[in-house]
Amino acid sequence: MLRIKLKEVVEQFEKVRTEIAEQTKPDSWKEGESTEEWDKAFVPVMDKWLREKTEINSHVLEMDDCIALVNANTEMAGRQIDIIVEYLKK
């Protein structure tokens, strides 16, 4: 069940990340330009969302389990890995 909940969290994370990125994207921004202005708008909104509670009982995995989970999901972004280690490690 934890695996199913984690999968749901990852899917929700990607959906929310994409939505926040679109909402905070500067109107005049073009591919290849600096993302500094965009980052300044994106990071606080994303951090607020990441602080919201989930239905997962956190701190349930040993560090070896966290490592195994990350290694089994090589497509995970660094931010997702940070979340797993920070919030799920016993």
Secondary structure, DSSP 8 states (H G I E B T S, - for coil): -HHHHHHHHHHHHHHHHHHHHHHHS-TT--TTS--HHHHHHHHHHHHHHHTS--SS--S-B-HHHHHHHHHH-TT--HHHHHHHHHHHB-
